[in-house]
Each structure stands twice: as structure tokens, then as C-alpha cells.
Amino acid sequence: MGIRTGREYRESLRDGRTIYVNGERIKDVTTYPPFQGTIETVAGLYDLQHDPAHRSLLTYPSPTTGEPVSLSFLLAETIEEVERRRRAEEFRAEATFGLMGRLPDFMNALVTDAAAAHAFLGQHESRFGQNVVRYYEQCREHDWCLTHTLVDPQIDRSKGPAEQTDPEAALHFVRDTARGIMVRGARMLSTLAPFSNELWVGPFYPRKRGEEPYTLCFAVPMDTPGLKFICREAYDSGRSAFDRPLSSRFDEEDALAVFDDVLVPWERVFINGDIEASNYMLGRAPGYTLLQAVIRGTVKLRFMAGLACHVAEAIGRTTAPHVQAQLGEVVANVELANGLIQASAQEVAASRRDSLRALAATLWVFIPQAQMRAAEVIRQLSGSGLIMTPTEQDFRNPEIAPYLEKYLQGKELDARARVQLFKLAWDMLGEQFGSRQLQYEWFYAGDPLFTRARFYHSPSVAQYKSMVDRLLQGKAL
Ligand SMILES: Cc1cc2nc3c(=O)[nH]c(=O)nc-3n(C[C@H](O)[C@H](O)[C@H](O)COP(=O)(O)OP(=O)(O)OC[C@H]3O[C@@H](n4cnc5c(N)ncnc54)[C@H](O)[C@@H]3O)c2cc1C
């Protein structure tokens, strides 16, 4: 119990879970070659907690045992405690370059948020509030890695789950049993599924009356009977770290979660048909999840800004004013996001939930946009360099290596280093890994276009309009 080592984490994945990739049942994810890079990356994060150089940054004493546990479970209340969370989360996001959206930190923060909202969850049935607190404590003490799945299958979005041609498709309650509730159906997606110990099923889109059977929140171990994960194709195709610097280490995977009559024990049920709890649960929480998401998204923006500058410098393009302006725009976006981290930390510490919600919405709009823009700038500044990237094997072939060394040099950069840099940029934007990253960030919190539209209805609009009215009426203040 307490913080795990990387080896213990790896061993914990050998649990008989049902995982399919490319039509094949993967009996042991720890030996499936395309998963090894990511398992290594996550295991490395667990090991960091034991490193004397980082232990005080990444852990705190368990309130129940006094042993070190991950700081991402800290129920932070003061600004100092929230700052501790921020520093630990920023450190782990930096260690993974912001490229893993579902670092264990994310779900640790969500479970901590849910535990902090336990009174609201248990307002109709107190046992559900108690269950979520107990579950949070288990996650903290066992140092589990969690995945989550929130969204109904994308069959016909013009209708709710109960109105679909097949109302059994979306995950739903089937019946009560003495030991728990039986559930059936599917949810999509579940990122990090093959690399997790537990699955959290939670609310996302608001539920309405009549959708009680679909209104669920619970958690189950990955090897629960009847639980199956059908993964998308893995992006690590066994190429070297030179050829695929990101796909080979950071592919989090995504899976369709199928519940083939899964029994959820009563002590693992947090919401069962309570629409109010489902729709407002996270709004009652301190906002640790939001803070983690902002930090991780900002760290990735920093990485993308660095990449854009490197690419332009590698081909000697930074003297052009329009190139400097494009790079400056990307850097300015990072500075704005850095400021938003500070603001989020302060709002969390002050428990200002309304302004936190507004801030969250701003971030769901701004961060995906800023990442899309950074990607566009990298593409535009790269030209053909993004494409003409021979492989490591090409550099090993003496018949062609001298040509590559001569013709693919950069400005003050040898050919190998220049190609390596552009390969990184292509993995970030063009390969399967990079394309998925863009899709992931855009839909991180639902479509940001809809979040944007909601701003038109925010109370501040009246204030902004009244300024114009004041001018038209010739009034000062
Ligand atoms: C790579 C990736 C990883 C993901 N990982 C996870 C995960 O780990 N866990 C998890 O729970 N979820 C995950 N998701 C799912 C994510 O939460 C959803 O993609 C997101 O909420 C959008 O839902 P959707 O995909 O069903 O798209 P939809 O909501 O169906 O949107 C599709 C299109 O419909 C449009 N649209 C029309 N009307 C509306 C409306 N009223 N509201 C909103 N949009 C509308 C949208 O603008 C959009 O263009 C992941 C998604 C991706 C792409």
C-alpha cells in the first residue's frame, strides 16, 4: 500500500482483463510489443515518486497510514496546498511534454473532486456519498491508475439514449441484485484503458427526465467479468525512437468500453438514476480536475512553442518578420495560458465555483484553439522539411548516407539532427499519433464551438452591452 514502483505498476496490469487490438485478444498487455513504450513511460512516473530528489514534491503523508501517497490526491484547501498540487502536476506534465492527456494525475484529480463533493452525491442516499469517499481512499492508498468513460456511443446524436433505435446500446442499468447493480451497453471512449487498473464511469452530458437508467456513476476493476475493451489500432509500429519519437513512448490508446452484463458491487456505485447528482456533481467540486487539465494543456503548448521556434531556426527562417510574428503569436498564447494556471489555482483555493466555471469554459475554448494554431504555424514554417525525413536505416546505409549528410543539413545543424527534429514535428502533427492528438485536444471537453456559444448567454454580456449604451446616451460613469 502507498506509492507504487514502476515494476509494481507493470505487474498490476497482468490481471486477466479483456482487451482486443486489431482483432486479437491481448492476453497480457505487459508483453504486447506496441504497448511497451507507454507502459515504460507510465512506470517511469511511478518510479519518480520514490526518487529522493522528487519525493517531497510528488507525495504527502497519507491521512490514514502516514505513509507517502501521491500528491495528486491531496484535498487542497489553502493556496499553499493548491500550489503544491500545481507543482507536482506541472512536474509530471513536463516529464511527458504535456502529450499524455490522461496521465494518472487527471483521474486522481477527478476522484478527489468527487470525494470532496460527497455530501452532494449522498444527499438523497447517504451511502453513495460514503462510497465515493471510500473509493477515493482506496485509489489513494493503492496508487491505482484509472481510466474513465463518460460518453454514450455516437450512434444518432439527434436523439437521447432512450430514443435510439436500439435503446440497449448506451450503457444502462438493468436490475438490482443483492450484491450490486447489473449494467449493460457501451461507452466511448476510454483513453489509457490497457494501461489502467480501474475504470471510472461518470457523467458528462446533462441527463434529462426519462434517462434515469443511463444516469450512472461507478467504478470497477479492469478485470471485472463481462467488461471488454476494443482498442483502436496501436500507433507504435515498432519503429525506432529516432523515426517515431512520440508514437513510440506516448500512445495512450483509446478503447470502446463494452459492458456485457457487468455486476457493479453496491460499494462501488456512486450514482444510480439521480439526475440532479449526475448533472451537478462536478460543479460542486473544488475544481482539481480543471486545474490539472489546464496545467497539462499549457505544458503541451510550451512544448509546441519550443518546437515551432526550433523548426524555424533549423532552416534559417527567423530573420523574416512574418516568421517572427507567427512564432511570437504562439509564444504569447503560452504566456496567456501560464497566467490562466495561476488564476485557476487561486480560484480553486478560494472555492469560487462560479468564476472557476467561467474560467474552465474559457480554457476549453482557448487551449484547443491555441494548440491548433501552434500546429498550423509549425506546418506553415516547415515547408518540405516536414516530409523529406529519411529513416534511421537510411542514415545507416553507406551508399546513401553521404548524400543525406550533405543535402539535408540545416542551419548550424548536421543532417541527422535536422531530420530528427523534423521527424519529431511530423510525429506531432502528421503521423497517426499527431493527428489523434489534434482530435483529442479539440474534443477534450466536448466541442469548443458549443462552449463558445454558451458565452453569449453569460451574465457579463449585459455588462458589456451597458457600456455601449452608456456611451450612446452620453453618460460618463
Ligand atoms: C482521441 C479522443 C480521446 C477521448 N478520450 C476519452 C476518454 O478517455 N474518456 C471519455 O469519457 N471520453 C473520451 N473522449 C470522448 C470525448 O469526450 C468526446 O469526443 C467529446 O465529448 C465529444 O463527443 P462526441 O465524440 O460524441 O462528438 P459529438 O458530440 O457527437 O460531436 C460531433 C459533432 O457534432 C456537433 N454537434 C451538433 N450538435 C451538438 C450539440 N448539441 N452539442 C455538442 N455538439 C454538437 C459538434 O459540433 C461536433 O462537430 C475522447 C475523444 C477523443 C477524440
The ligand as an SDF file (V2000), in Angstrom:
LIG
                    3D

 53 58  0  0  0  0  0  0  0  0999 V2000
   -8.8990   10.9610  -29.0080 C   0  0  0  0  0  0  0  0  0  0  0  0
  -10.0610   11.0330  -28.0690 C   0  0  0  0  0  0  0  0  0  0  0  0
   -9.9330   10.5130  -26.7840 C   0  0  0  0  0  0  0  0  0  0  0  0
  -11.0190   10.5450  -25.9070 C   0  0  0  0  0  0  0  0  0  0  0  0
  -10.8810   10.0030  -24.6580 N   0  0  0  0  0  0  0  0  0  0  0  0
  -11.9350    9.9770  -23.8260 C   0  0  0  0  0  0  0  0  0  0  0  0
  -11.8480    9.3780  -22.5290 C   0  0  0  0  0  0  0  0  0  0  0  0
  -10.8030    8.9090  -22.1090 O   0  0  0  0  0  0  0  0  0  0  0  0
  -12.9470    9.3240  -21.7780 N   0  0  0  0  0  0  0  0  0  0  0  0
  -14.1290    9.8400  -22.2060 C   0  0  0  0  0  0  0  0  0  0  0  0
  -15.1000    9.7650  -21.4630 O   0  0  0  0  0  0  0  0  0  0  0  0
  -14.2470   10.4210  -23.4050 N   0  0  0  0  0  0  0  0  0  0  0  0
  -13.1930   10.4890  -24.2260 C   0  0  0  0  0  0  0  0  0  0  0  0
  -13.3140   11.0620  -25.4650 N   0  0  0  0  0  0  0  0  0  0  0  0
  -14.6590   11.4610  -25.8970 C   0  0  0  0  0  0  0  0  0  0  0  0
  -14.8810   12.9280  -25.7920 C   0  0  0  0  0  0  0  0  0  0  0  0
  -15.3230   13.2410  -24.5040 O   0  0  0  0  0  0  0  0  0  0  0  0
  -15.9350   13.2340  -26.8640 C   0  0  0  0  0  0  0  0  0  0  0  0
  -15.2950   13.0830  -28.1050 O   0  0  0  0  0  0  0  0  0  0  0  0
  -16.4820   14.6130  -26.7680 C   0  0  0  0  0  0  0  0  0  0  0  0
  -17.2330   14.7670  -25.6210 O   0  0  0  0  0  0  0  0  0  0  0  0
  -17.4020   14.9050  -27.9850 C   0  0  0  0  0  0  0  0  0  0  0  0
  -18.3760   13.9200  -28.0770 O   0  0  0  0  0  0  0  0  0  0  0  0
  -18.5200   13.0390  -29.3920 P   0  0  0  0  0  0  0  0  0  0  0  0
  -17.2090   12.4980  -29.7680 O   0  0  0  0  0  0  0  0  0  0  0  0
  -19.5990   12.0910  -29.1620 O   0  0  0  0  0  0  0  0  0  0  0  0
  -18.8740   14.0750  -30.5310 O   0  0  0  0  0  0  0  0  0  0  0  0
  -20.2890   14.7440  -30.7760 P   0  0  0  0  0  0  0  0  0  0  0  0
  -20.7770   15.3730  -29.5190 O   0  0  0  0  0  0  0  0  0  0  0  0
  -21.1620   13.7670  -31.4640 O   0  0  0  0  0  0  0  0  0  0  0  0
  -19.8650   15.8860  -31.7540 O   0  0  0  0  0  0  0  0  0  0  0  0
  -19.7360   15.6670  -33.1680 C   0  0  0  0  0  0  0  0  0  0  0  0
  -20.1330   16.9150  -33.8870 C   0  0  0  0  0  0  0  0  0  0  0  0
  -21.4820   17.2030  -33.5700 O   0  0  0  0  0  0  0  0  0  0  0  0
  -21.6230   18.6160  -33.3750 C   0  0  0  0  0  0  0  0  0  0  0  0
  -22.8170   18.9110  -32.5500 N   0  0  0  0  0  0  0  0  0  0  0  0
  -24.0430   19.0730  -33.0510 C   0  0  0  0  0  0  0  0  0  0  0  0
  -24.9220   19.3830  -32.0840 N   0  0  0  0  0  0  0  0  0  0  0  0
  -24.2500   19.4120  -30.9300 C   0  0  0  0  0  0  0  0  0  0  0  0
  -24.6250   19.6980  -29.5730 C   0  0  0  0  0  0  0  0  0  0  0  0
  -25.8770   19.9940  -29.2230 N   0  0  0  0  0  0  0  0  0  0  0  0
  -23.6560   19.6360  -28.6350 N   0  0  0  0  0  0  0  0  0  0  0  0
  -22.3920   19.3340  -28.9680 C   0  0  0  0  0  0  0  0  0  0  0  0
  -22.0030   19.0760  -30.2390 N   0  0  0  0  0  0  0  0  0  0  0  0
  -22.9040   19.1070  -31.2180 C   0  0  0  0  0  0  0  0  0  0  0  0
  -20.3190   19.0020  -32.7610 C   0  0  0  0  0  0  0  0  0  0  0  0
  -20.0760   20.3720  -33.0190 O   0  0  0  0  0  0  0  0  0  0  0  0
  -19.3120   18.1350  -33.4540 C   0  0  0  0  0  0  0  0  0  0  0  0
  -18.8100   18.8030  -34.5830 O   0  0  0  0  0  0  0  0  0  0  0  0
  -12.2480   11.0900  -26.3380 C   0  0  0  0  0  0  0  0  0  0  0  0
  -12.3560   11.6300  -27.6140 C   0  0  0  0  0  0  0  0  0  0  0  0
  -11.2870   11.6160  -28.4730 C   0  0  0  0  0  0  0  0  0  0  0  0
  -11.4540   12.2030  -29.8560 C   0  0  0  0  0  0  0  0  0  0  0  0
  1  2  1  0
  2  3  1  0
  2 52  2  0
  3  4  2  0
  4  5  1  0
  4 50  1  0
  5  6  2  0
  6  7  1  0
  6 13  1  0
  7  8  2  0
  7  9  1  0
  9 10  1  0
 10 11  2  0
 10 12  1  0
 12 13  2  0
 13 14  1  0
 14 15  1  0
 14 50  1  0
 15 16  1  0
 16 17  1  0
 16 18  1  0
 18 19  1  0
 18 20  1  0
 20 21  1  0
 20 22  1  0
 22 23  1  0
 23 24  1  0
 24 25  2  0
 24 26  1  0
 24 27  1  0
 27 28  1  0
 28 29  2  0
 28 30  1  0
 28 31  1  0
 31 32  1  0
 32 33  1  0
 33 34  1  0
 33 48  1  0
 34 35  1  0
 35 36  1  0
 35 46  1  0
 36 37  1  0
 36 45  1  0
 37 38  2  0
 38 39  1  0
 39 40  1  0
 39 45  2  0
 40 41  1  0
 40 42  2  0
 42 43  1  0
 43 44  2  0
 44 45  1  0
 46 47  1  0
 46 48  1  0
 48 49  1  0
 50 51  2  0
 51 52  1  0
 52 53  1  0
M  END
$$$$
